[in-house]
Amino acid sequence: TIDLSKTEFDLLEYLLSNKNVALTRDRLLEGVWGYNYAGNTNITDVYIKYLRDKIDNRFNVSVIETVRGVGYKIADE
């Protein structure tokens, strides 16, 4: 099993529900943190790193892809 915080789980779920779609940081902020989130947009980068540490690095896979100039996505293999 993998222990995820609520926010990590919500982010992973949002990425999976938009599979094969490159999501901008703003869209992730809206979808996961809500429209009223007043924090810095790099919070998405921080939580992507948390997920990569727990999933990608642990299992030697690359589930979350960086889409240069856009954001992030999870793609079919």
N, C-alpha and C positions, 0 to 999 in steps of 0.2 A: 504494500500500500504506500501511497504518497500522502503525506500530511500537507494540506494546503490551507492557507488562511481563507477567510470568506472572500476577500478581495481577489486573491489569486484564483480561487475557484470561479468567481464571477467573470474574471478576465478570460480564463481558459474557455469557459462555457460560451462567452460572447464570440471569441475567435472561432470556436467550433461551429457555432450556429451561423457563421458567415464564412464557411469554408470556401477556399479558393478566391476570396475577395480580399484585395489589399485594403486594409483599413488604416486611415490616417490617425494620428495621435488625437486629434480633435474628436473624431468619431468614436474612438475608444473611450475618451473622457466622457462623452455624452452617454454612451451605451453602458458603461460600467460604473462610473462615479456619479452620473446624473448631470443634468443641465446646470444645476446650481453649484457645481464644484468650483471653488475659488482658488484652488491650489495651482501649482506650476505644472505645465504640460509635460515636464520630464518625469512626472510620476509614472506615466505609462512605460517609459524606458526602464525605470527602476523595477516595476512589477514584471515586465517581460524578462529582465535578468533573473529575478527570483524564480520564475517558472522555468527558465532555461537551466538554472542551477539544479532545480528539483527534478526535471524531466529529461531534457536533452543531455546534459552532462552526466547525469546519473546512469542513464541507459544507453549512452553513446549513440544517440539518434539526433536528428535535426527536425523537430516537429514545427517549431515556430521559425518562419522565414522572415528576414528583413527585406523589404522591398525598397530599394534605394530611392530616395526622394519622395517616398509616399508614406510608408509605415511598416505594418506587419501583417502576416497572414499565415494560416495553416492550410497547406495544400494537400491534395491527394498524392499518394506516392507515385 
